[in-house]
């Protein structure tokens, strides 16, 4: 059985995710994420919390959240390209503004990539961190050319 604390933590992640997406959303870029963020409503979160007794773990939370109509998110992590020492922020922002395909990379021991292109009637952009030494990558949705939010890794 899930502890109420675990569900509260998950709800906190939902609210943080929603706030971050809507704060840095640019019209025409990841509009589908903005729609998902808008689906995170108080009634949906209350319903999730009321189902706590039916859940035994995080897989159950993900399934119940999906049934309720909440987006599938796995934790809340963000990155800021300025902190990642991206030398292309202005170019990326301009490309997003113009909805123009772009691809940039930088870094040495850690490789960073930013790319974007139109797909499925919206513009999509990603930020990727690769750790060659560990054969490991982390993927983020790039929202406004500088702020990114966790996708998977």
Secondary structure as GFF3:
##gff-version 3
##sequence-region A 1 153
A	DSSP	alpha_helix	4	24	.	.	.	ID=ss1
A	DSSP	alpha_helix	31	38	.	.	.	ID=ss2
A	DSSP	alpha_helix	42	50	.	.	.	ID=ss3
A	DSSP	three_ten_helix	52	54	.	.	.	ID=ss4
A	DSSP	alpha_helix	58	68	.	.	.	ID=ss5
A	DSSP	beta_strand	78	80	.	.	.	ID=ss6
A	DSSP	alpha_helix	89	98	.	.	.	ID=ss7
A	DSSP	beta_strand	102	107	.	.	.	ID=ss8
A	DSSP	beta_strand	110	119	.	.	.	ID=ss9
A	DSSP	beta_strand	122	131	.	.	.	ID=ss10
A	DSSP	three_ten_helix	132	134	.	.	.	ID=ss11
A	DSSP	beta_strand	136	142	.	.	.	ID=ss12
A	DSSP	beta_strand	147	152	.	.	.	ID=ss13
###
